[in-house]
Protein backbone atom coordinates (compact mmCIF):
# COMPACT_ATOMS: atom_id res chain seq x y z
CA UNK A 1 0.00 0.00 0.00
CA UNK A 2 1.33 3.45 -0.91
CA UNK A 3 2.58 5.42 2.10
CA UNK A 4 0.70 8.57 1.06
CA UNK A 5 -2.55 6.64 1.12
CA UNK A 6 -1.72 5.26 4.56
CA UNK A 7 -0.92 8.75 5.85
CA UNK A 8 -4.27 9.97 4.57
CA UNK A 9 -5.97 7.16 6.47
CA UNK A 10 -4.02 7.61 9.72
CA UNK A 11 -5.94 10.75 10.85
CA UNK A 12 -9.17 8.90 10.16
CA UNK A 13 -8.01 6.02 12.32
CA UNK A 14 -6.99 8.43 15.06
CA UNK A 15 -10.45 10.02 15.00
CA UNK A 16 -12.14 6.59 14.75
CA UNK A 17 -13.70 7.55 11.43
CA UNK A 18 -12.19 4.78 9.33
CA UNK A 19 -13.81 1.44 8.69
CA UNK A 20 -12.50 -1.75 10.30
CA UNK A 21 -11.02 -2.84 6.98
CA UNK A 22 -9.13 0.46 6.62
CA UNK A 23 -7.86 0.24 10.20
CA UNK A 24 -6.56 -3.26 9.59
CA UNK A 25 -4.69 -2.12 6.46
CA UNK A 26 -3.09 0.76 8.39
CA UNK A 27 -2.08 -1.48 11.30
CA UNK A 28 -0.45 -4.03 9.01
CA UNK A 29 1.42 -1.30 7.15
CA UNK A 30 2.73 0.27 10.36
CA UNK A 31 4.37 -3.02 11.31
CA UNK A 32 6.72 -2.79 8.32
CA UNK A 33 7.05 0.99 7.67
CA UNK A 34 9.04 3.01 10.18
CA UNK A 35 8.29 6.37 8.53
CA UNK A 36 4.55 5.90 8.70
CA UNK A 37 4.87 4.52 12.25
CA UNK A 38 6.74 7.66 13.27
CA UNK A 39 4.07 9.81 11.66
CA UNK A 40 1.40 7.84 13.51
CA UNK A 41 3.18 8.28 16.86
CA UNK A 42 3.68 11.99 16.24
CA UNK A 43 -0.01 12.59 16.28
CA UNK A 44 -1.43 13.10 19.73
CA UNK A 45 -4.47 11.13 20.67
CA UNK A 46 -7.68 12.81 19.42
CA UNK A 47 -5.68 15.85 18.20
CA UNK A 48 -4.86 16.32 14.56
CA UNK A 49 -2.81 19.38 13.70
CA UNK A 50 -3.35 19.04 9.95
CA UNK A 51 -6.92 18.66 8.77
CA UNK A 52 -6.04 18.50 5.10
CA UNK A 53 -6.87 14.77 4.78
CA UNK A 54 -10.34 15.52 6.17
CA UNK A 55 -11.14 18.36 3.80
CA UNK A 56 -12.94 16.07 1.41
CA UNK A 57 -15.14 14.88 4.27
CA UNK A 58 -16.07 18.45 5.18
CA UNK A 59 -16.91 19.11 1.56
CA UNK A 60 -19.10 16.03 1.41
CA UNK A 61 -20.91 16.94 4.63
CA UNK A 62 -21.52 20.52 3.47
CA UNK A 63 -22.84 19.35 0.11
CA UNK A 64 -25.08 16.80 1.78
CA UNK A 65 -26.49 19.50 4.05
CA UNK A 66 -27.18 21.75 1.05
CA UNK A 67 -28.92 18.97 -0.90
CA UNK A 68 -30.85 17.92 2.20
CA UNK A 69 -32.08 21.49 2.72
CA UNK A 70 -33.13 21.79 -0.93
CA UNK A 71 -34.88 18.43 -0.73
CA UNK A 72 -36.90 19.46 2.34
CA UNK A 73 -37.68 22.87 0.83
CA UNK A 74 -38.90 21.44 -2.47
CA UNK A 75 -40.97 18.81 -0.65
CA UNK A 76 -42.66 21.48 1.48
CA UNK A 77 -43.27 23.62 -1.63
CA UNK A 78 -44.77 20.69 -3.52
CA UNK A 79 -47.11 19.78 -0.66
CA UNK A 80 -48.12 23.43 -0.20
CA UNK A 81 -48.95 23.92 -3.90
CA UNK A 82 -50.92 20.67 -4.06
CA UNK A 83 -52.94 21.50 -0.92
CA UNK A 84 -53.48 25.11 -1.99
CA UNK A 85 -54.66 24.07 -5.43
CA UNK A 86 -56.98 21.44 -3.93
CA UNK A 87 -58.53 23.99 -1.57
CA UNK A 88 -58.88 26.79 -4.15
CA UNK A 89 -59.71 24.80 -7.28
CA UNK A 90 -63.26 25.66 -8.44
CA UNK A 91 -65.63 22.68 -8.24
CA UNK A 92 -68.28 23.12 -10.96
CA UNK A 93 -71.93 22.67 -10.02
CA UNK A 94 -74.34 21.04 -12.46
CA UNK A 95 -77.42 22.98 -13.42
CA UNK A 96 -80.54 22.33 -11.39
CA UNK A 97 -83.86 24.15 -11.30
CA UNK A 98 -83.20 25.68 -7.89
CA UNK A 99 -79.60 26.67 -8.69
CA UNK A 100 -80.45 30.04 -10.24
CA UNK A 101 -83.31 32.44 -9.63
CA UNK A 102 -83.63 35.10 -12.29
CA UNK A 103 -85.43 38.43 -12.36
CA UNK A 104 -85.29 41.22 -14.88
CA UNK A 105 -86.21 44.77 -15.67
CA UNK A 106 -86.12 46.74 -18.89
CA UNK A 107 -82.32 46.95 -18.95
CA UNK A 108 -80.82 43.96 -17.15
CA UNK A 109 -81.23 40.42 -15.93
CA UNK A 110 -80.37 39.58 -12.32
CA UNK A 111 -79.27 36.02 -11.47
CA UNK A 112 -79.31 35.02 -7.80
CA UNK A 113 -77.44 31.79 -7.10
CA UNK A 114 -78.06 29.13 -4.50
CA UNK A 115 -76.26 29.42 -1.15
CA UNK A 116 -73.76 26.65 -1.90
CA UNK A 117 -72.41 28.65 -4.89
CA UNK A 118 -69.38 30.64 -3.76
CA UNK A 119 -67.93 31.69 -7.12
CA UNK A 120 -69.37 32.65 -10.49
CA UNK A 121 -67.27 32.79 -13.66
CA UNK A 122 -68.27 34.16 -17.03
CA UNK A 123 -66.91 33.65 -20.53
CA UNK A 124 -67.83 35.81 -23.52
CA UNK A 125 -67.89 34.28 -27.00
CA UNK A 126 -68.10 36.24 -30.26
CA UNK A 127 -68.36 33.19 -32.48
CA UNK A 128 -71.54 32.57 -34.47
CA UNK A 129 -72.15 28.92 -33.68
CA UNK A 130 -75.81 28.82 -34.69
CA UNK A 131 -76.93 28.08 -38.24
CA UNK A 132 -80.13 30.08 -37.88
CA UNK A 133 -78.53 33.09 -36.23
CA UNK A 134 -79.90 36.17 -37.98
CA UNK A 135 -77.18 38.60 -36.98
CA UNK A 136 -73.74 38.56 -35.33
CA UNK A 137 -73.64 39.04 -31.58
CA UNK A 138 -72.14 37.87 -28.30
CA UNK A 139 -72.88 34.86 -26.16
CA UNK A 140 -72.31 34.76 -22.40
CA UNK A 141 -71.41 31.47 -20.68
CA UNK A 142 -71.91 31.28 -16.91
CA UNK A 143 -70.22 28.81 -14.56
CA UNK A 144 -71.20 28.42 -10.90
CA UNK A 145 -68.82 26.65 -8.56
CA UNK A 146 -67.49 26.39 -5.03
CA UNK A 147 -64.11 25.83 -3.43
CA UNK A 148 -63.31 23.96 -0.23
CA UNK A 149 -61.50 27.03 1.07
CA UNK A 150 -64.62 29.15 0.58
CA UNK A 151 -66.67 26.58 2.48
CA UNK A 152 -64.15 26.61 5.34
CA UNK A 153 -63.97 30.41 5.53
CA UNK A 154 -67.59 31.04 4.58
CA UNK A 155 -68.49 32.07 1.07
CA UNK A 156 -70.32 35.21 -0.03
CA UNK A 157 -73.75 34.89 -1.68
CA UNK A 158 -73.34 35.28 -5.43
CA UNK A 159 -75.41 37.56 -7.65
CA UNK A 160 -74.76 38.34 -11.31
CA UNK A 161 -76.22 41.29 -13.19
CA UNK A 162 -76.19 41.22 -17.00
CA UNK A 163 -77.11 44.01 -19.37
CA UNK A 164 -79.59 42.71 -21.95
CA UNK A 165 -78.13 44.85 -24.72
CA UNK A 166 -74.70 43.26 -24.36
CA UNK A 167 -75.64 39.67 -25.27
CA UNK A 168 -77.89 37.79 -27.66
CA UNK A 169 -77.57 34.51 -25.79
CA UNK A 170 -76.82 33.50 -22.20
CA UNK A 171 -75.94 29.93 -21.25
CA UNK A 172 -75.24 28.05 -18.05
CA UNK A 173 -72.15 26.10 -19.00
CA UNK A 174 -72.45 23.01 -16.80
CA UNK A 175 -75.64 21.14 -17.61
CA UNK A 176 -74.53 17.52 -17.35
CA UNK A 177 -72.22 15.79 -19.85
CA UNK A 178 -70.64 19.14 -20.67
CA UNK A 179 -73.73 20.59 -22.38
CA UNK A 180 -74.88 24.17 -21.99
CA UNK A 181 -78.27 25.24 -20.61
CA UNK A 182 -79.97 28.14 -22.40
CA UNK A 183 -80.89 30.85 -19.89
CA UNK A 184 -81.62 33.75 -22.21
CA UNK A 185 -82.55 33.62 -25.92
CA UNK A 186 -84.80 36.52 -26.89
CA UNK A 187 -84.38 35.93 -30.65
CA UNK A 188 -84.94 32.14 -30.52
CA UNK A 189 -81.49 31.59 -31.98
CA UNK A 190 -81.03 28.16 -30.41
CA UNK A 191 -84.23 26.55 -31.65
CA UNK A 192 -83.39 23.17 -33.22
CA UNK A 193 -79.70 23.80 -32.62
CA UNK A 194 -79.33 21.15 -29.93
CA UNK A 195 -76.88 21.18 -27.03
CA UNK A 196 -73.68 23.18 -27.16
CA UNK A 197 -70.25 22.00 -26.08
CA UNK A 198 -67.12 23.95 -25.32
CA UNK A 199 -63.77 22.30 -26.15
CA UNK A 200 -61.88 22.23 -22.87
CA UNK A 201 -59.97 18.94 -22.97
CA UNK A 202 -56.58 20.52 -23.66
CA UNK A 203 -54.88 18.74 -20.74
CA UNK A 204 -55.53 15.35 -22.30
CA UNK A 205 -53.50 16.53 -25.30
CA UNK A 206 -50.72 17.84 -23.05
CA UNK A 207 -50.59 14.49 -21.24
CA UNK A 208 -50.06 12.70 -24.57
CA UNK A 209 -47.33 15.16 -25.58
CA UNK A 210 -45.57 14.71 -22.23
CA UNK A 211 -45.73 10.93 -22.59
CA UNK A 212 -44.21 11.10 -26.08
CA UNK A 213 -41.40 13.31 -24.76
CA UNK A 214 -40.81 10.80 -21.97
CA UNK A 215 -40.48 7.95 -24.49
CA UNK A 216 -38.02 10.01 -26.56
CA UNK A 217 -35.89 10.82 -23.52
CA UNK A 218 -36.03 7.19 -22.41
CA UNK A 219 -34.73 6.12 -25.82
CA UNK A 220 -31.92 8.69 -25.55
CA UNK A 221 -30.95 7.22 -22.18
CA UNK A 222 -30.29 3.87 -23.87
CA UNK A 223 -28.41 5.42 -26.81
CA UNK A 224 -26.89 8.89 -26.56
CA UNK A 225 -26.68 8.93 -22.74
CA UNK A 226 -26.03 5.23 -22.17
CA UNK A 227 -22.68 5.96 -20.47
CA UNK A 228 -24.18 8.49 -18.07
CA UNK A 229 -24.72 7.66 -14.42
CA UNK A 230 -28.05 6.25 -13.31
CA UNK A 231 -28.77 9.45 -11.40
CA UNK A 232 -28.28 11.60 -14.49
CA UNK A 233 -30.55 9.28 -16.48
CA UNK A 234 -33.22 9.69 -13.81
CA UNK A 235 -32.94 13.48 -14.02
CA UNK A 236 -33.26 13.37 -17.81
CA UNK A 237 -36.62 11.53 -17.88
CA UNK A 238 -38.07 13.08 -14.72
CA UNK A 239 -39.51 16.34 -16.12
CA UNK A 240 -42.26 14.90 -18.39
CA UNK A 241 -43.15 12.35 -15.71
CA UNK A 242 -43.41 15.16 -13.15
CA UNK A 243 -45.80 17.00 -15.47
CA UNK A 244 -47.97 13.92 -15.93
CA UNK A 245 -48.08 13.32 -12.17
CA UNK A 246 -48.89 16.99 -11.50
CA UNK A 247 -51.77 16.90 -13.97
CA UNK A 248 -53.32 13.93 -12.15
CA UNK A 249 -52.78 15.61 -8.78
CA UNK A 250 -54.42 18.86 -9.88
CA UNK A 251 -57.10 17.58 -12.29
CA UNK A 252 -57.65 13.98 -11.17
CA UNK A 253 -58.99 11.70 -13.91
CA UNK A 254 -61.13 14.44 -15.47
CA UNK A 255 -58.96 16.54 -17.79
CA UNK A 256 -61.76 18.96 -18.73
CA UNK A 257 -61.23 22.45 -17.38
CA UNK A 258 -63.39 25.54 -17.19
CA UNK A 259 -60.31 27.52 -16.16
CA UNK A 260 -57.41 26.15 -18.26
CA UNK A 261 -55.02 29.06 -17.64
CA UNK A 262 -55.35 28.86 -13.87
CA UNK A 263 -55.10 25.05 -13.84
CA UNK A 264 -52.09 25.13 -16.16
CA UNK A 265 -50.26 27.57 -13.87
CA UNK A 266 -50.78 25.27 -10.86
CA UNK A 267 -49.76 22.23 -12.91
CA UNK A 268 -46.53 23.93 -14.02
CA UNK A 269 -45.70 25.09 -10.48
CA UNK A 270 -46.36 21.63 -9.06
CA UNK A 271 -44.32 20.07 -11.88
CA UNK A 272 -41.39 22.30 -10.99
CA UNK A 273 -41.70 21.38 -7.30
CA UNK A 274 -41.81 17.64 -7.97
CA UNK A 275 -38.95 17.88 -10.48
CA UNK A 276 -36.86 19.90 -8.01
CA UNK A 277 -37.55 17.31 -5.31
CA UNK A 278 -36.52 14.35 -7.49
CA UNK A 279 -33.43 16.13 -8.84
CA UNK A 280 -32.36 17.13 -5.33
CA UNK A 281 -32.75 13.57 -4.04
CA UNK A 282 -30.75 12.21 -6.99
CA UNK A 283 -27.95 14.75 -6.43
CA UNK A 284 -27.92 13.93 -2.73
CA UNK A 285 -27.60 10.19 -3.38
CA UNK A 286 -25.02 10.76 -6.10
CA UNK A 287 -22.98 12.94 -3.79
CA UNK A 288 -23.29 10.39 -0.98
CA UNK A 289 -22.09 7.57 -3.22
CA UNK A 290 -19.17 9.67 -4.40
CA UNK A 291 -17.80 10.45 -0.98
CA UNK A 292 -18.81 7.52 1.19
CA UNK A 293 -15.99 5.50 2.75
CA UNK A 294 -15.42 1.91 1.81
CA UNK A 295 -16.92 -0.52 4.29
N, C-alpha and C positions, 0 to 999 in steps of 0.2 A: 504494500500500500504506500502511495506517495506521502512523504512527510508533510507536505503542505496541506494535504487533505486531512491528515491526522491532527495537525495543529488547528485546523478549522473546527474539528470535532471536539477537541479538548475542552474549550470553554463551555460547550454544550454539556459535556459530561460533568464538568465542575458544577454547573447550574442544575444538573439532573433534568436536562431537557432532551437528551439523546435517548434513542430507543435502546433496548437491551442488546440488540444485534450490533449497533454502533459502538456501545460501551465495550463489548467483547472484543471488537476489532481493535479499538484503541488500547485496551489492556494487553492484548497479545503483541501489539507493535511496540509498546513501551518496554517489554521484556528484552527486546533486541536492539532498540535504538536509544543510545545515550543522550543524543541531542534533544529528542522529543521528550525523554524522561526528565531532562533538566528543565525544559520549558514547562512541563507539567508541574514539577515541584516548585517552580518559581511563582506559580499562581497561588495566591492565598485562598484558603477555603472560603467559598461564597463571595469572592471579591475578584472581579475581572477588570483590570485596568484598561484593556483595549476591548472595545465593543464592536470592532469592525466585523468580526465573523458573524455577529448577530444582526447586522444591518438588514440583511435580507429578510430576517424574521420580522423586524419592525415594519418593513415595507409591506410584507404580507398581511400583518395584523391591521395596519392602517387601511389597506385596500379592502380587506374584508369588512371592516367597520363601515367604510364608505358604501360598499355594495349592500351591506345589510340595512343601512339607513335608507338608501334608495328603494330597496325592496319593500320595507315597511311603509314608506311614504307612498309608493305607487299602489300598494295594496289598499291603504286607507283611502286614497283618491278613487280607486276603482269602486270600492264598496260605497263610498259617498255618492258618486255619480249614479250608480245603479239604484240606490235607495231613493235619491232625490228624483230621478226620472220616474220611478215607480209611483212615488207619492204625488207628483205633479203632472203625470201624463193624463191627458183628457180621456175619459171613458165615455164613448158615445152612447146615447140613449135612443132606443128605437121609438118610432112614432107610435103614440097611443092617443085615443080620443081625449083623454084628460090631461095630456101633456101640455097643450097650448090652448089658452083662451084668447080669442081675438076680439077686438072692438075697433071701430073706425069712425072717422068723421070725414068731412069733405076733402081734407088734405092728406091725412095719414092713417096708417093702420098700426094699432098697438097690440103687440103680442105679449101676454103675461104667461110665464112658464111655471111649471109645477115646482113645488118647494125643493125637490131633490135635484133640480137643475142648478148648478153653481156657475156654469160658464156657457156663454153663447158665442159662437163663431159664425161669421158670414163670409161668403165668397161671391164675388160679382163676375158674371160671365157675359161677354159681348158676342158670343158665337150664336149664329142662327141655326139651331139644331132642329127646327120644326119645319116640315115640308109645307105646311099650310100657313106659315107665318106671313102675315100680310105686309109687315114692315119691319125694318131692323130695330132692335131695342136691346135692353139689358135684362138679364135674369139674375135673381138673387137666391143663393142657396144658404139655408140656415142649418146649423148644427148645434144641438143642445148636448151638454155633457156634464160630467162631474169629475172631480179629482179626490183622491183619498185625503190629501192635505186640506182641501176645502172642508171636507166632512169633519176632520179633526178640529180645525180652527173655527168652523162655522161659516157656511157660505152665505153670500148676499143674494136676496131674491132677484131674479133676472127678469128684466122687461126690455123689449126691443121695439123701437118706434121707426117706422119706415114711411118715407114720403111716397105717395102713390104715383106721382109724376116721374119718379126716378126709375121705375121698373115696370116691365110688361108682364113679367112672371115672377112668382115667388114660390120656392120649393123648400120643403123640409128634407134634408139630405139623407137621413137615415130612416128608411121605411121598411126594413127587413130585406135581406138578400141584396143590400146595396142600392135598392131602388129609391127614387125620390118621390115624395108626396107633394102634390100640388096644393098650395095654400092660397094662391091668388092668381087668377087668370081671367081678367075682365074682358079680353078679346076672344076667349075660347080658342086659344092657340094650340092647346094640347089635346084637343078632341081627336080621338083615333090615333094619337101618336104613341100610346103605350107608355111603359115605364122608362125612366131615364137613368142612365148609369154614368158615373164619373170615373175615369181611369185613374186609379190611385194605388196600383200594385207595383210601383217602381222598385220597392225593396226586394221583391222576388227576382227582378232582373239583376239587381246589384249582387244578390247572393250568388247567382249563377256566374257572374263575372268574377267574383272573388274566388269561387271554387275553381274556375278555369285558371286563374292566376296561380292558385295553390298548386295545381297539377303541373304547370309550367315550371315553377320554382322547384318542385319535387324532382322533376326530370333533370333540372340543372344540377341538383345536389348529387345525382348519380353520374353526371357527365363532367360538366365544367368545374364543379366544386367538389369532386369526389375525393380529393386529397385534403380537403379542409377538415378541421376538427368537428366532432359531433356537436359541440356547443354552437359553433358557427353555422352549421347546417340547420340547427333548430331555430336560430335567429332569422335565417333566410326565409323559412316557410311560415314563420309565426304570424306575420302581419295579416295576410288574408284570412287565416284561421281566427285571429282575434276579431276581425271585422264580422265574420260569420257568427261567432259566439256572441258578440255584442248585439247583433241584430236580433237574435233569439232572446237575449236578456231584456231588450227594450220592447220588442214587438211581440214576443211569444211566437205562436205558430200562425198568427194572422198577420200577413205582411201588408194588408191594406192600411192606408193612413189618410186621415183627414187633414193632417198637419205634417206633410212630408219634410218641410224645411226644419221645423223644430225637432222632429224625430231623428232626422239625419245628423243634426248637430250633436245630439246626445249619443247617437251611435258612434260618431267619429271620436268624441271625447272618451267614451268608454273603451273604444278600440285602442286608443293611445294609452290609456291606463293599463289595460290588460297586456298590451305589447311591452310597455315599459316594465311591468312586473316580470314577465317571462324573460325578457332580455337581462334584467338585473339578476334574476336567479341564475341564469346561465353563466353570466360573467362571474358571479360569486363562486359557483361550483368550479368554473374553469380556473379561476385564481387560486382556489383551495387545492385543486389537483396539482397545480404548477409548483406550489411552495410547500406542500405537505412533506414531512420527513418520512423516510422509509421505515416501515415497521419491521 
